Amino acid sequence: MVKSEERILKCSGGARFVHWSHTICWFVMLFSGLVLFSGWFKWLAPVFGGADGADFIHKLFAIFFIAIPLIGLFVKPRSFIEWMKMAFRWGKDEFMFMMKFPLDFIGFKVDMPPQERINAGQKINSILFPLLGFFLALSGTIMWFADNFPVWLVQLAYIVHDCCWIIGTAQVCFHAYLGSLHPGSGESFWAMFGDGKVRASWAKHHHTKWYEEVVGRE
């Protein structure tokens, strides 16, 4: 039986690597992309050695952004499939979680329904971010090789790209707050930042279904 003092592995080394490398790529692409997006951000240009440097850095990190999950998918396809199956597995508890979450978010004490290894909010994040990443990569590729595509498609790609990075940046900020500063979420942050493990007592409270599954296996 898992004791409350023990720690349980929640995030594998591969998951932590993809998470943080993607985070770094996102912010490098965000700030270099802002230089290319509008003259309002020209004060950022010297950081990248000018607009041409920002363009080069943006494209370089875009390659990393695309390559990292593809390598992970190639090395551990089963892990990705299991993650996606879990993200799309919704029942009464997930819908109840989302209904109660706004009250929890603003500080009310709420009895949340039992959750799996990732809760309903994290499931939405797990679905949305890969979709945004896909459309960012697709639209970015069209923009990069604009001469090979019709003008209307290139113009559409710019619109899609801008919408995706705006939504994605808002999502990243929201995710960062919930994963670090929001009361009760610190354990997840340090698990992702450290050895991937969380306290068993915390897992039992926040991810009851997953905790019971781990206990059952052991």
RAMO-V389303 format. One record per backbone hydrogen bond with DSSP energy under -0.5 kcal/mol. CO is the residue of the C=O (numbers start at 1). NH is the residue of the N-H. Records with the same first field share a line. If there is no record, write none. Layout:
CO->NH  NH
//
This chain:
3->6
4->201
6->200
8->10  198
12->16
13->17
14->18
15->19
16->20
17->21
18->22
19->23
20->24
21->25
22->26
23->27
24->28
25->29
26->30
27->31
28->32
29->33
30->34
31->35
32->36
33->37
34->38
38->41
39->42
41->44
42->45
44->47  48
45->48  50
46->49
50->54
51->55
52->56
53->57
54->58
55->59
56->60
57->61
58->62
59->63
60->64
61->65
62->66
63->67
64->68
65->69
66->70
67->71
68->72
69->73
70->74
71->75
72->76
76->80
77->81
78->82
79->83
80->84
81->85
82->86
83->87
84->88
86->89
88->90
91->95
92->96
93->97
94->98
95->99
96->100
97->101
98->102
100->103  104
101->105
102->106
103->108
104->107
108->110
110->112
115->209  210
118->116
119->123
120->124
121->125
122->126
123->127
124->128
125->129
127->131
128->132
129->133
130->134
131->135
132->136
133->137
134->138
135->139
136->140
137->141
138->142
139->143
140->144
141->145
143->146
145->148
146->149
150->154
151->155
152->156
153->157
154->158
155->159
156->160
157->161
158->162
159->163
160->164
161->165
162->166
163->167
164->168
165->169
166->170
167->171
168->172
169->173
170->174
171->175
172->176
173->177
174->178
175->179
176->180  181
177->180  181  182
182->185
185->188  189
186->190
187->191
188->192
189->193
190->194
191->196
196->10  11
198->8
199->203
200->204
201->205
202->206
203->207
207->211
208->212
209->213
210->214
211->215
212->216
213->217
214->218
//
